[in-house]
Amino acid sequence: MTKFLLTVHVIAAIVAIGPVTVAASMFPPAARRALAEPGDPRALETVRLLHRICRVYATVGVVVPVFGFATAGSMGVLGDAWLIVSIALTALAAAALIAMVLPRQEALLEAAEAGETAGADTDESTETAGGDKNTGKNTGKNADDSTGKSTVTAAATKTAPDTRATAQLAMYTGIFNLLWATVTILMIVRPGSTTGA
């Protein structure tokens, strides 16, 4: 029974936590691309997909500690120091994912979606200004200049906070990944030395 529980625990960790760590690491650069190119539907879809993977597999990842406790109880190591440390680090990793990573991903996704909408509105405004240009060169030129300046100003205003947001998300994602890597090392090294498996 112990081997079965341990097998399920390891498989669940690989299947559930693995995709989250990979997708979460890919999200910040993907979000930067989507924010820099608001008219690119492929970039936005990539951000949506990565966020969906993180959210879904984070929910599935609940089974990892469940089978972990069952395995530890079967092995009789619930009181061992390495397991207590692993439990604490797992709780910290889960808190980092739920409180710091996923909400920031959602905020960046909403910003990218808003940027796509704003980009579409800008294109429509440019087309309208171009139509006016056919009836009056000076009017069209002024409209184009005004539209261009507004677009540049909006882009400049948006770039700095978005860069900080993605950098902050990358930092929290790195903390999450580091915590899980530490837990994995503890699970590999200490259980082998205490159970003789």
Long-range contacts (C-beta under 8 A, 24 or more apart in sequence): 1-74, 2-71, 2-74, 2-75, 5-67, 5-70, 5-71, 5-74, 6-71, 6-75, 6-197, 8-67, 9-64, 9-67, 9-68, 9-70, 9-71, 12-60, 12-61, 12-63, 12-64, 12-67, 13-64, 13-184, 15-60, 16-57, 16-58, 16-60, 16-61, 16-63, 16-64, 17-57, 17-61, 17-64, 17-180, 19-53, 19-57, 20-53, 20-54, 20-57, 20-58, 20-61, 20-97, 21-176, 21-177, 21-180, 23-50, 23-51, 23-53, 23-54, 23-57, 24-50, 24-54, 24-97, 24-101, 24-105, 24-173, 24-176, 24-177, 25-173, 25-177, 26-50, 27-51, 27-54, 27-105, 27-108, 27-169, 27-173, 28-166, 28-167, 28-169, 28-170, 28-173, 29-166, 31-105, 31-108, 31-109, 31-112, 31-162, 31-166, 31-169, 32-162, 32-163, 32-166, 34-112, 34-115, 35-108, 35-111, 35-112, 35-115, 35-158, 35-159, 35-162, 35-166, 36-159, 38-112, 38-115, 38-116, 38-118, 38-119, 39-116, 39-119, 39-120, 39-123, 41-116, 43-112, 44-112, 44-113, 44-116, 47-108, 47-109, 47-112, 48-109, 50-105, 51-102, 51-105, 51-106, 51-109, 54-97, 54-101, 54-102, 54-105, 55-102, 58-97, 58-98, 58-102, 61-94, 64-90, 65-90, 75-191, 75-194, 75-195, 77-191, 77-194, 77-195, 80-190, 80-194, 82-186, 82-189, 82-190, 82-191, 82-194, 83-190, 85-186, 86-183, 86-186, 86-187, 89-179, 89-182, 89-183, 89-186, 90-179, 90-183, 92-179, 93-176, 93-179, 93-180, 93-183, 96-172, 96-175, 96-176, 96-179, 97-176, 100-172, 100-175, 100-176, 101-169, 101-172, 101-173, 101-176, 104-165, 104-168, 104-169, 104-172, 105-169, 107-165, 108-162, 108-165, 108-166, 108-169, 111-162, 111-165, 115-158, 118-154, 122-147, 122-151
